[in-house]
Amino acid sequence: VVPFRQRLCCRVAGELLEKEEVRRSVAERYRYVFVDEYQDVNEIQEELIKLLSNNNLFAVGDAKQSIYGFRGCNPRFFTEKYYKYNFKVEYD
């Protein structure tokens, strides 16, 4: 369960960012969006990341280490991107 205050704050931020002028103003401040522990992103945070990243997202995570399911986090967001972009890991 995501605490009420966190849900409210994220919801308000999401509603603001859905307004084109606000979203553009915020997104223009950042060339890239970097997210560590991406496996612990929840649905609201995922939406905020989508709205701001302009497809310039650098995400780091490990789906096997997701520990915040009780807060609504889901490693699915990380694994979907992993397979969507067909990342290849190469070892020397």
Summary of the structure (lengths in Angstrom):
residues: 92
radius of gyration: 14.3
end to end distance: 42.4
largest distance: 47.1
contacts: 211
relative contact order: 0.17
helix: 55%
strand: 9%
